[in-house]
Amino acid sequence: MTRFLFAVVPLVLLTSAASAQQQQGRDACSRDASRFCRAHLSEGDQVVLACLKEHRSRLSKACQQTLADNGQ
């Protein structure tokens, strides 16, 4: 049982960190997405991401940085 906890706790922490990072990325780009990509918001994340990339030069610095940090 103890081994199981040692294996699960780091996994949960990694998942939480990744989830928090995703949320921060969404927060950083949500205003830009609604401004430049409103027509595509219901079409899924990949379509919105493509739209954001098309408008990269007009995005906020925070959103540009989020895209760069995630290899986009």
VENKAHU-V88001 format. One record per run of one state. SS is the DSSP state (h for helix, s for strand, l for the rest). FROM is the first residue (numbers start at 0). LEN is the number of residues. Records with the same first field share a line. If there is no record, write none. Layout:
# VENKAHU-V88001
SS: FROM-LEN  FROM-LEN
This chain:
# VENKAHU-V88001
l: 0-1  36-1  43-1  54-1  58-2  69-3
h: 1-35  37-6  44-10  55-3  60-9
